[in-house]
């Protein structure tokens, strides 16, 4: 049961931080691709990769920088 709670806590924390980056990330992706669909696909890929490696980040303050680094890679 504790592992399920830890997973849910991780998910909620990630969602809270990632949603704060959504608009600036979409703006950047759209400028790069000039396509809403391609920008959305880039964002989806970024969210998946970031979620999988969310344990690597040490504090919330560096989340946005870390998130954009994943996007650019």
Chimera marker file (.cmm) of the C-alpha trace (Angstrom):
<marker_set name="trace">
<marker id="1" x="0.000" y="0.000" z="0.000" r="1" g="1" b="0" radius="0.5"/>
<marker id="2" x="2.818" y="2.436" z="0.778" r="1" g="1" b="0" radius="0.5"/>
<marker id="3" x="4.284" y="2.070" z="-2.706" r="1" g="1" b="0" radius="0.5"/>
<marker id="4" x="0.940" y="3.031" z="-4.239" r="1" g="1" b="0" radius="0.5"/>
<marker id="5" x="0.814" y="6.136" z="-2.049" r="1" g="1" b="0" radius="0.5"/>
<marker id="6" x="4.379" y="7.052" z="-2.989" r="1" g="1" b="0" radius="0.5"/>
<marker id="7" x="3.545" y="6.648" z="-6.677" r="1" g="1" b="0" radius="0.5"/>
<marker id="8" x="0.418" y="8.771" z="-6.329" r="1" g="1" b="0" radius="0.5"/>
<marker id="9" x="2.362" y="11.457" z="-4.453" r="1" g="1" b="0" radius="0.5"/>
<marker id="10" x="5.022" y="11.452" z="-7.172" r="1" g="1" b="0" radius="0.5"/>
<marker id="11" x="2.368" y="11.717" z="-9.875" r="1" g="1" b="0" radius="0.5"/>
<marker id="12" x="0.618" y="14.643" z="-8.182" r="1" g="1" b="0" radius="0.5"/>
<marker id="13" x="3.881" y="16.513" z="-7.576" r="1" g="1" b="0" radius="0.5"/>
<marker id="14" x="4.971" y="16.003" z="-11.183" r="1" g="1" b="0" radius="0.5"/>
<marker id="15" x="1.615" y="17.176" z="-12.523" r="1" g="1" b="0" radius="0.5"/>
<marker id="16" x="1.701" y="20.297" z="-10.337" r="1" g="1" b="0" radius="0.5"/>
<marker id="17" x="5.171" y="21.277" z="-11.523" r="1" g="1" b="0" radius="0.5"/>
<marker id="18" x="4.767" y="20.220" z="-15.153" r="1" g="1" b="0" radius="0.5"/>
<marker id="19" x="1.494" y="22.092" z="-15.647" r="1" g="1" b="0" radius="0.5"/>
<marker id="20" x="3.258" y="25.310" z="-14.665" r="1" g="1" b="0" radius="0.5"/>
<marker id="21" x="5.544" y="24.796" z="-17.672" r="1" g="1" b="0" radius="0.5"/>
<marker id="22" x="2.845" y="23.926" z="-20.201" r="1" g="1" b="0" radius="0.5"/>
<marker id="23" x="2.215" y="27.352" z="-21.747" r="1" g="1" b="0" radius="0.5"/>
<marker id="24" x="5.851" y="28.424" z="-22.134" r="1" g="1" b="0" radius="0.5"/>
<marker id="25" x="6.762" y="24.963" z="-23.403" r="1" g="1" b="0" radius="0.5"/>
<marker id="26" x="3.965" y="25.026" z="-25.985" r="1" g="1" b="0" radius="0.5"/>
<marker id="27" x="4.990" y="28.519" z="-27.116" r="1" g="1" b="0" radius="0.5"/>
<marker id="28" x="8.566" y="27.338" z="-27.630" r="1" g="1" b="0" radius="0.5"/>
<marker id="29" x="7.511" y="24.135" z="-29.396" r="1" g="1" b="0" radius="0.5"/>
<marker id="30" x="5.128" y="26.023" z="-31.685" r="1" g="1" b="0" radius="0.5"/>
<marker id="31" x="7.802" y="28.578" z="-32.612" r="1" g="1" b="0" radius="0.5"/>
<marker id="32" x="10.132" y="25.711" z="-33.481" r="1" g="1" b="0" radius="0.5"/>
<marker id="33" x="7.647" y="23.686" z="-35.535" r="1" g="1" b="0" radius="0.5"/>
<marker id="34" x="5.051" y="26.216" z="-36.754" r="1" g="1" b="0" radius="0.5"/>
<marker id="35" x="2.504" y="23.426" z="-36.233" r="1" g="1" b="0" radius="0.5"/>
<marker id="36" x="0.085" y="22.866" z="-33.376" r="1" g="1" b="0" radius="0.5"/>
<marker id="37" x="0.093" y="19.094" z="-33.898" r="1" g="1" b="0" radius="0.5"/>
<marker id="38" x="3.880" y="18.825" z="-33.975" r="1" g="1" b="0" radius="0.5"/>
<marker id="39" x="4.195" y="21.094" z="-30.942" r="1" g="1" b="0" radius="0.5"/>
<marker id="40" x="1.728" y="18.938" z="-29.022" r="1" g="1" b="0" radius="0.5"/>
<marker id="41" x="3.629" y="15.786" z="-30.010" r="1" g="1" b="0" radius="0.5"/>
<marker id="42" x="6.893" y="17.310" z="-28.773" r="1" g="1" b="0" radius="0.5"/>
<marker id="43" x="5.275" y="18.274" z="-25.489" r="1" g="1" b="0" radius="0.5"/>
<marker id="44" x="3.795" y="14.801" z="-25.038" r="1" g="1" b="0" radius="0.5"/>
<marker id="45" x="7.184" y="13.206" z="-25.639" r="1" g="1" b="0" radius="0.5"/>
<marker id="46" x="8.797" y="15.637" z="-23.189" r="1" g="1" b="0" radius="0.5"/>
<marker id="47" x="6.209" y="14.891" z="-20.489" r="1" g="1" b="0" radius="0.5"/>
<marker id="48" x="6.717" y="11.142" z="-20.841" r="1" g="1" b="0" radius="0.5"/>
<marker id="49" x="10.504" y="11.376" z="-20.710" r="1" g="1" b="0" radius="0.5"/>
<marker id="50" x="10.414" y="13.824" z="-17.809" r="1" g="1" b="0" radius="0.5"/>
<marker id="51" x="7.994" y="11.699" z="-15.793" r="1" g="1" b="0" radius="0.5"/>
<marker id="52" x="10.159" y="8.614" z="-16.249" r="1" g="1" b="0" radius="0.5"/>
<marker id="53" x="13.187" y="10.446" z="-14.868" r="1" g="1" b="0" radius="0.5"/>
<marker id="54" x="11.380" y="12.623" z="-12.306" r="1" g="1" b="0" radius="0.5"/>
<marker id="55" x="13.255" y="10.899" z="-9.457" r="1" g="1" b="0" radius="0.5"/>
<marker id="56" x="16.507" y="12.433" z="-10.732" r="1" g="1" b="0" radius="0.5"/>
<marker id="57" x="15.568" y="16.018" z="-9.876" r="1" g="1" b="0" radius="0.5"/>
<marker id="58" x="16.595" y="17.079" z="-6.401" r="1" g="1" b="0" radius="0.5"/>
<marker id="59" x="14.434" y="20.150" z="-5.807" r="1" g="1" b="0" radius="0.5"/>
<marker id="60" x="11.359" y="21.889" z="-7.191" r="1" g="1" b="0" radius="0.5"/>
<marker id="61" x="13.272" y="25.107" z="-7.866" r="1" g="1" b="0" radius="0.5"/>
<marker id="62" x="15.232" y="23.582" z="-10.733" r="1" g="1" b="0" radius="0.5"/>
<marker id="63" x="12.267" y="21.764" z="-12.267" r="1" g="1" b="0" radius="0.5"/>
<marker id="64" x="11.555" y="24.244" z="-15.064" r="1" g="1" b="0" radius="0.5"/>
<marker id="65" x="15.183" y="24.354" z="-16.204" r="1" g="1" b="0" radius="0.5"/>
<marker id="66" x="15.418" y="20.567" z="-16.037" r="1" g="1" b="0" radius="0.5"/>
<marker id="67" x="12.116" y="20.188" z="-17.898" r="1" g="1" b="0" radius="0.5"/>
<marker id="68" x="13.233" y="22.482" z="-20.729" r="1" g="1" b="0" radius="0.5"/>
<marker id="69" x="16.533" y="20.626" z="-20.995" r="1" g="1" b="0" radius="0.5"/>
<marker id="70" x="14.597" y="17.414" z="-21.580" r="1" g="1" b="0" radius="0.5"/>
<marker id="71" x="12.492" y="19.201" z="-24.175" r="1" g="1" b="0" radius="0.5"/>
<marker id="72" x="15.540" y="20.474" z="-26.046" r="1" g="1" b="0" radius="0.5"/>
<marker id="73" x="17.307" y="17.103" z="-26.080" r="1" g="1" b="0" radius="0.5"/>
<link id1="1" id2="2" r="1" g="1" b="0" radius="0.2"/>
<link id1="2" id2="3" r="1" g="1" b="0" radius="0.2"/>
<link id1="3" id2="4" r="1" g="1" b="0" radius="0.2"/>
<link id1="4" id2="5" r="1" g="1" b="0" radius="0.2"/>
<link id1="5" id2="6" r="1" g="1" b="0" radius="0.2"/>
<link id1="6" id2="7" r="1" g="1" b="0" radius="0.2"/>
<link id1="7" id2="8" r="1" g="1" b="0" radius="0.2"/>
<link id1="8" id2="9" r="1" g="1" b="0" radius="0.2"/>
<link id1="9" id2="10" r="1" g="1" b="0" radius="0.2"/>
<link id1="10" id2="11" r="1" g="1" b="0" radius="0.2"/>
<link id1="11" id2="12" r="1" g="1" b="0" radius="0.2"/>
<link id1="12" id2="13" r="1" g="1" b="0" radius="0.2"/>
<link id1="13" id2="14" r="1" g="1" b="0" radius="0.2"/>
<link id1="14" id2="15" r="1" g="1" b="0" radius="0.2"/>
<link id1="15" id2="16" r="1" g="1" b="0" radius="0.2"/>
<link id1="16" id2="17" r="1" g="1" b="0" radius="0.2"/>
<link id1="17" id2="18" r="1" g="1" b="0" radius="0.2"/>
<link id1="18" id2="19" r="1" g="1" b="0" radius="0.2"/>
<link id1="19" id2="20" r="1" g="1" b="0" radius="0.2"/>
<link id1="20" id2="21" r="1" g="1" b="0" radius="0.2"/>
<link id1="21" id2="22" r="1" g="1" b="0" radius="0.2"/>
<link id1="22" id2="23" r="1" g="1" b="0" radius="0.2"/>
<link id1="23" id2="24" r="1" g="1" b="0" radius="0.2"/>
<link id1="24" id2="25" r="1" g="1" b="0" radius="0.2"/>
<link id1="25" id2="26" r="1" g="1" b="0" radius="0.2"/>
<link id1="26" id2="27" r="1" g="1" b="0" radius="0.2"/>
<link id1="27" id2="28" r="1" g="1" b="0" radius="0.2"/>
<link id1="28" id2="29" r="1" g="1" b="0" radius="0.2"/>
<link id1="29" id2="30" r="1" g="1" b="0" radius="0.2"/>
<link id1="30" id2="31" r="1" g="1" b="0" radius="0.2"/>
<link id1="31" id2="32" r="1" g="1" b="0" radius="0.2"/>
<link id1="32" id2="33" r="1" g="1" b="0" radius="0.2"/>
<link id1="33" id2="34" r="1" g="1" b="0" radius="0.2"/>
<link id1="34" id2="35" r="1" g="1" b="0" radius="0.2"/>
<link id1="35" id2="36" r="1" g="1" b="0" radius="0.2"/>
<link id1="36" id2="37" r="1" g="1" b="0" radius="0.2"/>
<link id1="37" id2="38" r="1" g="1" b="0" radius="0.2"/>
<link id1="38" id2="39" r="1" g="1" b="0" radius="0.2"/>
<link id1="39" id2="40" r="1" g="1" b="0" radius="0.2"/>
<link id1="40" id2="41" r="1" g="1" b="0" radius="0.2"/>
<link id1="41" id2="42" r="1" g="1" b="0" radius="0.2"/>
<link id1="42" id2="43" r="1" g="1" b="0" radius="0.2"/>
<link id1="43" id2="44" r="1" g="1" b="0" radius="0.2"/>
<link id1="44" id2="45" r="1" g="1" b="0" radius="0.2"/>
<link id1="45" id2="46" r="1" g="1" b="0" radius="0.2"/>
<link id1="46" id2="47" r="1" g="1" b="0" radius="0.2"/>
<link id1="47" id2="48" r="1" g="1" b="0" radius="0.2"/>
<link id1="48" id2="49" r="1" g="1" b="0" radius="0.2"/>
<link id1="49" id2="50" r="1" g="1" b="0" radius="0.2"/>
<link id1="50" id2="51" r="1" g="1" b="0" radius="0.2"/>
<link id1="51" id2="52" r="1" g="1" b="0" radius="0.2"/>
<link id1="52" id2="53" r="1" g="1" b="0" radius="0.2"/>
<link id1="53" id2="54" r="1" g="1" b="0" radius="0.2"/>
<link id1="54" id2="55" r="1" g="1" b="0" radius="0.2"/>
<link id1="55" id2="56" r="1" g="1" b="0" radius="0.2"/>
<link id1="56" id2="57" r="1" g="1" b="0" radius="0.2"/>
<link id1="57" id2="58" r="1" g="1" b="0" radius="0.2"/>
<link id1="58" id2="59" r="1" g="1" b="0" radius="0.2"/>
<link id1="59" id2="60" r="1" g="1" b="0" radius="0.2"/>
<link id1="60" id2="61" r="1" g="1" b="0" radius="0.2"/>
<link id1="61" id2="62" r="1" g="1" b="0" radius="0.2"/>
<link id1="62" id2="63" r="1" g="1" b="0" radius="0.2"/>
<link id1="63" id2="64" r="1" g="1" b="0" radius="0.2"/>
<link id1="64" id2="65" r="1" g="1" b="0" radius="0.2"/>
<link id1="65" id2="66" r="1" g="1" b="0" radius="0.2"/>
<link id1="66" id2="67" r="1" g="1" b="0" radius="0.2"/>
<link id1="67" id2="68" r="1" g="1" b="0" radius="0.2"/>
<link id1="68" id2="69" r="1" g="1" b="0" radius="0.2"/>
<link id1="69" id2="70" r="1" g="1" b="0" radius="0.2"/>
<link id1="70" id2="71" r="1" g="1" b="0" radius="0.2"/>
<link id1="71" id2="72" r="1" g="1" b="0" radius="0.2"/>
<link id1="72" id2="73" r="1" g="1" b="0" radius="0.2"/>
</marker_set>
